[in-house]
Amino acid sequence: MQQNYQDAMAMVRKFSKPHLFLTFTCNPSWSETLNSMEGVQRPEDRPDIIPGFPHAHILLTLDSESKIRTKDDIDKFVSAELPDPCTDLRLFQIVTKCMVHGPCGTININSPCMRDGQCSKSFPKQFKNDTEENVNGYPIYRRRATEPVQVGKYSIYNRWVVPYNPLLLKKFNAHINVEVFASVKSVKYLYKYVYKGHDAASVKIQKEGALDHDEILSFVEGRYVSAPEAMWRLNEFNLSHKSHTEVRLAVYLPHQQPIVYQDGQEAQSTERAALRRTTLTSRFELNKNYPSAHNISYSDIPQYYVFDKSTTNWKK
């Protein structure tokens, strides 16, 4: 996970930070799902289908012509308001069904988002006549104080709307949260979220009526792997994919080269490492043979040269 994160940050340094953060959650009411139901079945009645539905977190980096620079640009990409049903009824129906948070707080204290009496997602938001740019990395979206809309048994204001992009909503008819942000923290969050590990359960087995309680031994990690993940791992599919190739360069102080060895083979591994050049020591040889390389920083070397692992040399 750490190496994949550093690879992603290398792309951020090269191409700039991401500009949009999308969270895409599949809609169980898609026609493809409903057509798979039998009789009076509902999607929640089919655990063989629902658990495999896609859920994606996507970071998008925009090109220079499309970059978001002003609050007007933000409003073009993202809306956090209920659309007018008279001008776009379909969008209104999707937003009220898929993009309304909660409600929670005093309206519904039993909402799953509630933590210590507060909404963990900071809803309801404040009304705002205009979008404000870059407040703690995120903008404050425009949420005007318009008339409420009845959604189920609740009266919903713009304060409860999750930010979205109208075009994406109408194309996919699903929950798609779109956020504009000015921070690279989301890259780290993404890798922590995806590779945070498996659910764990605390297990304690003891005879009935026993009073023995060892606080250390009472916690045994129980690994849970769902059927889709088990299938994915058994087929040895990739757990990650990157659009660009990164070269992981060795960085260390003199006489502090990291060496991996098996127990009992310390001396042999050290001798082999002393004879084999790394990307760092080979760079010094590159400077001797190619004076033009003097003007290229170490991190940029892979853009101009290829590291041959068989000869441990940088080559044109």
VEXLO-769098 format. One record per residue (C-alpha): residue number from 1; chain; x, y, z. Coordinates in steps of 0.5 Angstrom, whole numbers, plus 500, padded with zeros to 3 digits. Layout:
BEGIN
(NUM; "A"; (X; Y; Z)),
...
END
This chain:
BEGIN
(1; "A"; (500; 500; 500)),
(2; "A"; (506; 505; 502)),
(3; "A"; (509; 504; 495)),
(4; "A"; (503; 505; 491)),
(5; "A"; (501; 511; 495)),
(6; "A"; (508; 514; 493)),
(7; "A"; (508; 512; 486)),
(8; "A"; (501; 516; 486)),
(9; "A"; (505; 522; 489)),
(10; "A"; (510; 521; 484)),
(11; "A"; (505; 522; 478)),
(12; "A"; (502; 528; 483)),
(13; "A"; (509; 531; 483)),
(14; "A"; (509; 530; 475)),
(15; "A"; (502; 532; 473)),
(16; "A"; (499; 536; 478)),
(17; "A"; (494; 535; 484)),
(18; "A"; (488; 532; 482)),
(19; "A"; (482; 537; 482)),
(20; "A"; (476; 532; 483)),
(21; "A"; (474; 527; 487)),
(22; "A"; (468; 522; 485)),
(23; "A"; (465; 517; 490)),
(24; "A"; (460; 512; 485)),
(25; "A"; (456; 508; 489)),
(26; "A"; (452; 503; 484)),
(27; "A"; (444; 504; 484)),
(28; "A"; (441; 497; 486)),
(29; "A"; (434; 499; 482)),
(30; "A"; (438; 499; 475)),
(31; "A"; (434; 496; 470)),
(32; "A"; (439; 490; 470)),
(33; "A"; (438; 488; 477)),
(34; "A"; (431; 489; 477)),
(35; "A"; (430; 484; 471)),
(36; "A"; (434; 479; 475)),
(37; "A"; (429; 479; 480)),
(38; "A"; (424; 473; 480)),
(39; "A"; (416; 474; 482)),
(40; "A"; (416; 479; 488)),
(41; "A"; (423; 479; 490)),
(42; "A"; (427; 486; 491)),
(43; "A"; (434; 487; 490)),
(44; "A"; (435; 486; 498)),
(45; "A"; (433; 479; 497)),
(46; "A"; (438; 477; 492)),
(47; "A"; (445; 477; 496)),
(48; "A"; (448; 473; 491)),
(49; "A"; (447; 479; 486)),
(50; "A"; (448; 485; 491)),
(51; "A"; (454; 484; 494)),
(52; "A"; (458; 485; 488)),
(53; "A"; (455; 491; 486)),
(54; "A"; (461; 497; 484)),
(55; "A"; (463; 502; 489)),
(56; "A"; (469; 507; 486)),
(57; "A"; (473; 512; 489)),
(58; "A"; (476; 516; 483)),
(59; "A"; (481; 522; 483)),
(60; "A"; (481; 526; 476)),
(61; "A"; (486; 531; 474)),
(62; "A"; (484; 536; 469)),
(63; "A"; (488; 539; 463)),
(64; "A"; (490; 546; 463)),
(65; "A"; (484; 548; 459)),
(66; "A"; (479; 545; 464)),
(67; "A"; (482; 547; 471)),
(68; "A"; (478; 550; 476)),
(69; "A"; (480; 557; 477)),
(70; "A"; (474; 561; 480)),
(71; "A"; (468; 560; 484)),
(72; "A"; (464; 560; 477)),
(73; "A"; (468; 554; 475)),
(74; "A"; (466; 550; 481)),
(75; "A"; (459; 552; 480)),
(76; "A"; (459; 549; 472)),
(77; "A"; (462; 542; 475)),
(78; "A"; (458; 541; 482)),
(79; "A"; (451; 543; 484)),
(80; "A"; (449; 542; 491)),
(81; "A"; (442; 544; 490)),
(82; "A"; (435; 541; 489)),
(83; "A"; (434; 542; 481)),
(84; "A"; (427; 545; 479)),
(85; "A"; (423; 540; 477)),
(86; "A"; (419; 544; 472)),
(87; "A"; (425; 545; 468)),
(88; "A"; (429; 538; 469)),
(89; "A"; (424; 533; 472)),
(90; "A"; (429; 527; 471)),
(91; "A"; (434; 530; 475)),
(92; "A"; (430; 532; 480)),
(93; "A"; (428; 525; 481)),
(94; "A"; (435; 522; 481)),
(95; "A"; (437; 528; 486)),
(96; "A"; (431; 527; 491)),
(97; "A"; (432; 519; 491)),
(98; "A"; (440; 518; 491)),
(99; "A"; (443; 525; 493)),
(100; "A"; (439; 527; 499)),
(101; "A"; (443; 526; 506)),
(102; "A"; (440; 523; 512)),
(103; "A"; (436; 527; 514)),
(104; "A"; (440; 526; 521)),
(105; "A"; (441; 530; 527)),
(106; "A"; (435; 532; 531)),
(107; "A"; (430; 530; 526)),
(108; "A"; (433; 523; 526)),
(109; "A"; (438; 521; 532)),
(110; "A"; (438; 514; 530)),
(111; "A"; (441; 515; 523)),
(112; "A"; (448; 511; 521)),
(113; "A"; (452; 518; 520)),
(114; "A"; (451; 520; 528)),
(115; "A"; (457; 520; 532)),
(116; "A"; (456; 523; 539)),
(117; "A"; (450; 527; 537)),
(118; "A"; (453; 530; 531)),
(119; "A"; (453; 528; 524)),
(120; "A"; (460; 525; 522)),
(121; "A"; (459; 528; 515)),
(122; "A"; (457; 535; 518)),
(123; "A"; (450; 536; 515)),
(124; "A"; (446; 540; 515)),
(125; "A"; (450; 545; 511)),
(126; "A"; (449; 552; 512)),
(127; "A"; (445; 556; 507)),
(128; "A"; (450; 560; 502)),
(129; "A"; (448; 565; 496)),
(130; "A"; (455; 564; 493)),
(131; "A"; (460; 559; 493)),
(132; "A"; (466; 560; 497)),
(133; "A"; (473; 558; 494)),
(134; "A"; (478; 553; 498)),
(135; "A"; (476; 553; 505)),
(136; "A"; (481; 548; 508)),
(137; "A"; (482; 545; 502)),
(138; "A"; (474; 544; 500)),
(139; "A"; (470; 550; 497)),
(140; "A"; (463; 552; 501)),
(141; "A"; (458; 550; 495)),
(142; "A"; (452; 555; 494)),
(143; "A"; (446; 553; 497)),
(144; "A"; (441; 558; 497)),
(145; "A"; (435; 558; 502)),
(146; "A"; (429; 556; 497)),
(147; "A"; (423; 553; 499)),
(148; "A"; (423; 546; 502)),
(149; "A"; (421; 539; 498)),
(150; "A"; (417; 534; 501)),
(151; "A"; (422; 527; 500)),
(152; "A"; (418; 521; 504)),
(153; "A"; (416; 524; 511)),
(154; "A"; (421; 529; 511)),
(155; "A"; (422; 537; 508)),
(156; "A"; (428; 537; 505)),
(157; "A"; (432; 544; 504)),
(158; "A"; (438; 545; 500)),
(159; "A"; (442; 544; 506)),
(160; "A"; (441; 536; 506)),
(161; "A"; (444; 535; 498)),
(162; "A"; (450; 532; 497)),
(163; "A"; (454; 535; 492)),
(164; "A"; (453; 532; 485)),
(165; "A"; (455; 533; 477)),
(166; "A"; (448; 534; 473)),
(167; "A"; (451; 530; 467)),
(168; "A"; (454; 524; 471)),
(169; "A"; (447; 523; 475)),
(170; "A"; (443; 523; 469)),
(171; "A"; (448; 519; 465)),
(172; "A"; (448; 513; 471)),
(173; "A"; (442; 514; 475)),
(174; "A"; (446; 513; 481)),
(175; "A"; (449; 516; 488)),
(176; "A"; (455; 520; 485)),
(177; "A"; (458; 525; 490)),
(178; "A"; (463; 530; 486)),
(179; "A"; (467; 534; 490)),
(180; "A"; (472; 540; 488)),
(181; "A"; (478; 540; 492)),
(182; "A"; (485; 544; 493)),
(183; "A"; (489; 538; 497)),
(184; "A"; (493; 532; 496)),
(185; "A"; (491; 529; 502)),
(186; "A"; (485; 525; 498)),
(187; "A"; (491; 521; 495)),
(188; "A"; (493; 518; 502)),
(189; "A"; (486; 517; 504)),
(190; "A"; (484; 513; 497)),
(191; "A"; (490; 508; 499)),
(192; "A"; (488; 508; 506)),
(193; "A"; (481; 506; 504)),
(194; "A"; (482; 501; 499)),
(195; "A"; (488; 497; 503)),
(196; "A"; (485; 498; 510)),
(197; "A"; (485; 491; 511)),
(198; "A"; (480; 486; 512)),
(199; "A"; (474; 486; 518)),
(200; "A"; (477; 483; 524)),
(201; "A"; (472; 480; 530)),
(202; "A"; (474; 479; 537)),
(203; "A"; (473; 471; 538)),
(204; "A"; (474; 468; 545)),
(205; "A"; (472; 460; 546)),
(206; "A"; (472; 458; 553)),
(207; "A"; (468; 452; 557)),
(208; "A"; (461; 454; 560)),
(209; "A"; (461; 457; 567)),
(210; "A"; (469; 458; 566)),
(211; "A"; (471; 465; 570)),
(212; "A"; (478; 465; 567)),
(213; "A"; (479; 472; 563)),
(214; "A"; (485; 473; 560)),
(215; "A"; (485; 480; 557)),
(216; "A"; (491; 479; 552)),
(217; "A"; (489; 472; 550)),
(218; "A"; (481; 474; 549)),
(219; "A"; (483; 478; 543)),
(220; "A"; (484; 473; 537)),
(221; "A"; (484; 476; 530)),
(222; "A"; (479; 473; 525)),
(223; "A"; (480; 474; 518)),
(224; "A"; (473; 475; 514)),
(225; "A"; (474; 475; 506)),
(226; "A"; (467; 476; 502)),
(227; "A"; (466; 471; 496)),
(228; "A"; (468; 477; 491)),
(229; "A"; (474; 478; 494)),
(230; "A"; (476; 471; 495)),
(231; "A"; (474; 470; 488)),
(232; "A"; (479; 476; 486)),
(233; "A"; (485; 473; 490)),
(234; "A"; (484; 466; 488)),
(235; "A"; (485; 468; 480)),
(236; "A"; (491; 473; 482)),
(237; "A"; (488; 479; 479)),
(238; "A"; (491; 485; 480)),
(239; "A"; (489; 489; 486)),
(240; "A"; (491; 496; 483)),
(241; "A"; (493; 499; 477)),
(242; "A"; (496; 505; 475)),
(243; "A"; (496; 509; 468)),
(244; "A"; (503; 511; 468)),
(245; "A"; (510; 507; 469)),
(246; "A"; (514; 509; 475)),
(247; "A"; (521; 507; 477)),
(248; "A"; (522; 506; 484)),
(249; "A"; (529; 509; 486)),
(250; "A"; (534; 507; 491)),
(251; "A"; (535; 513; 496)),
(252; "A"; (540; 512; 502)),
(253; "A"; (546; 515; 506)),
(254; "A"; (553; 512; 504)),
(255; "A"; (554; 505; 507)),
(256; "A"; (547; 504; 509)),
(257; "A"; (544; 501; 503)),
(258; "A"; (538; 496; 505)),
(259; "A"; (539; 489; 504)),
(260; "A"; (534; 483; 505)),
(261; "A"; (537; 477; 507)),
(262; "A"; (535; 470; 509)),
(263; "A"; (536; 468; 516)),
(264; "A"; (543; 465; 516)),
(265; "A"; (545; 468; 510)),
(266; "A"; (547; 475; 512)),
(267; "A"; (555; 475; 510)),
(268; "A"; (553; 472; 503)),
(269; "A"; (547; 477; 502)),
(270; "A"; (552; 483; 504)),
(271; "A"; (558; 481; 499)),
(272; "A"; (553; 480; 493)),
(273; "A"; (550; 487; 495)),
(274; "A"; (557; 490; 495)),
(275; "A"; (558; 488; 488)),
(276; "A"; (551; 490; 485)),
(277; "A"; (550; 497; 483)),
(278; "A"; (543; 500; 485)),
(279; "A"; (539; 505; 481)),
(280; "A"; (543; 510; 486)),
(281; "A"; (550; 508; 485)),
(282; "A"; (549; 507; 478)),
(283; "A"; (547; 514; 477)),
(284; "A"; (554; 516; 479)),
(285; "A"; (557; 512; 474)),
(286; "A"; (552; 515; 469)),
(287; "A"; (555; 522; 470)),
(288; "A"; (562; 519; 469)),
(289; "A"; (560; 516; 462)),
(290; "A"; (555; 522; 460)),
(291; "A"; (556; 529; 462)),
(292; "A"; (549; 531; 459)),
(293; "A"; (546; 527; 465)),
(294; "A"; (549; 532; 470)),
(295; "A"; (544; 537; 469)),
(296; "A"; (538; 532; 470)),
(297; "A"; (536; 531; 477)),
(298; "A"; (536; 524; 480)),
(299; "A"; (528; 523; 480)),
(300; "A"; (528; 525; 473)),
(301; "A"; (533; 520; 470)),
(302; "A"; (528; 515; 468)),
(303; "A"; (525; 520; 463)),
(304; "A"; (531; 520; 459)),
(305; "A"; (534; 513; 461)),
(306; "A"; (532; 506; 462)),
(307; "A"; (535; 502; 468)),
(308; "A"; (537; 495; 466)),
(309; "A"; (537; 490; 472)),
(310; "A"; (541; 485; 468)),
(311; "A"; (547; 489; 468)),
(312; "A"; (545; 494; 473)),
(313; "A"; (546; 500; 469)),
(314; "A"; (542; 506; 466)),
(315; "A"; (542; 506; 459)),
(316; "A"; (539; 511; 453)),
END
